[in-house]
């Protein structure tokens, strides 16, 4: 057994113990999960323009707070946790972009958490909202393609990591990734 496999099994065990109500497991899990969420966010933000106003720490903190407040989730394994984390990061970014767009149009005040407040300077909220709408349409046609986009784009996972999470081959991830990008491009630009 490799160190990577042992680490994955240990993290899965901690997630499952936490799901069962073990608060000690959460205390052990928290710094490990926080570190992995930082890694995902850093990889995601590495693809953004220089001086991007989004603070990855605020995104991570908001996602982490929401994740630990989910009481009824039964974590299957590490992959399940990080797949939901990527999906949650997408939701946070889209919700915030919509809120920012409402403020710009003068629709009134929008309540945001302290962590979300540091996301205020996101550029082009309409683009993120449009992407979300297109992803929702694609989910009706092919949910796995959306999972690939969420894991790779929003979660910052590599092709190999995405393949492990979805339990498919690297080639399938690449095929789904390319098809989803082409579909999204046509949908957004039509």
Residue, then its C-alpha position, 0 to 999 in steps of 0.5 A: x500500500x502506498x502512502x497516497x493510498x493510506x492517506x486516502x483511506x485514512x481521510x475516508x475513515x475520518x469523513x465516515x466517522x464524522x458523518x457518524x457524529x464523531x466530533x474528534x474525527x472532525x478535529x483531526x479532519x479539519x486541518x487536512x481538509x482545509x489543506x486540500x481545499x487550499x490546494x484545489x483553490x490555488x490551482x483554480x486561481x492559478x488560471x485566473x488573470x493576475x491581480x484577480x480580486x477574488x481571494x481564494x481564502x474567502x472562497x475556501x472558508x465559505x465552502x468549509x463553513x458550509x461543508x461542516x454545517x451539513x449534518x445529514x451528509x453521509x460521506x462515502x469517501x474522500x472523492x465524494x467529499x471533494x466532488x461536493x466541495x467543487x460543486x459547492x465552490x461553483x454554487x458560491x461563486x455563481x450565487x455571489x456573481x448573481x448578488x453582485x449583478x443585482x447590486x449593480x442594477x440597483x435591485x436593493x441590498x443583498x445579504x452576504x456572509x463576511x467571507x462572501x463580502x471579500x468576493x465583491x470584486x469578482x469580474x464579469x458576474x454575468x459570464x459566471x451566471x451564463x456559464x451556470x445556466x449553460x451547465x444546468x442545461x447540460x446537466x439535463x442532457x449529460x450529468x457526467x459532463x457537468x461533473x467533469x467540468x465542476x471537478x476540473x474547472x471549479x475544483x481544480x482537479x487534474x485529469x487523473x484526479x477527476x478520473x479517480x473521483x468519477x471512477x472512469x478512465x483518463x481518456x473518458x475524462x478527456x473526451x467528456x471534458x472536450x465535448x463539454x467545453x465545445x457544447x458550453x462554447x456553442x451554448x454561451x456564444x449562440 
